[in-house]
Amino acid sequence: MVKEIRLPLTPETARLLRAGDEVGISGTIYAARDVACRRLAELIRSGERLPVDLHDQVIFFAGPTPVPPGRACGAVGPTTSKRMDPYTPELLEAGVRGMIGKGPRSPEVVSSIRRFRAVYFVATGGAAALLSTFVTRCEVFAWPELGPEAIWRLALEAFPAFVAIDIEGGDIFTEGRKGYSSNC
């Protein structure tokens, strides 16, 4: 059964999610890749003002392609989240409640997810054109000079994802491997 999530991602909603849950995410998110995440972390470290209030926000590790005529958004799919691991603990401490990406996270990030009661969602990689059909609005929000590495604001409607790591540290990547190794 798909759990429908309405953003912003509140602590109460995050508490109801478990690793392995299939979700449909609706509401406004911010898409940011490597360069934007690094800039955000640098601003946090220096105490400077951020271009976005990160409290209870979800960051999608993605950079949309140009918007084709008649569409709300170009292709937009998850990038490998591990590249954002150096910045994730600071982003979570600054209030980010959720992230959407692909692939496993480092032990430090899993620990930070538990500490800050956040959720890591995964979306299907290689399906960027399909995933863009769940985006109803897409616009550059900050740092337009970065092109696809800018911060984008996206409106989602029932965006399909799975809970990969929950607030307790339940982790589909770790738990899934255990299940297969015990059957060999």
Secondary structure by P-SEA (a helix, b strand, c coil): cbbbbcccccaaaaaaccccbbbbbbcbbbbbcaaaaaaaaaaaaaccccccccccbbbbccccccccccccccbbbbcccccccccaaaaaaacccbbbbbccccaaaaaaaaaabbbbbbccccccccccccccccccccccccccccbbbbbbcccccccccccccccaaaaaaaaaaaac
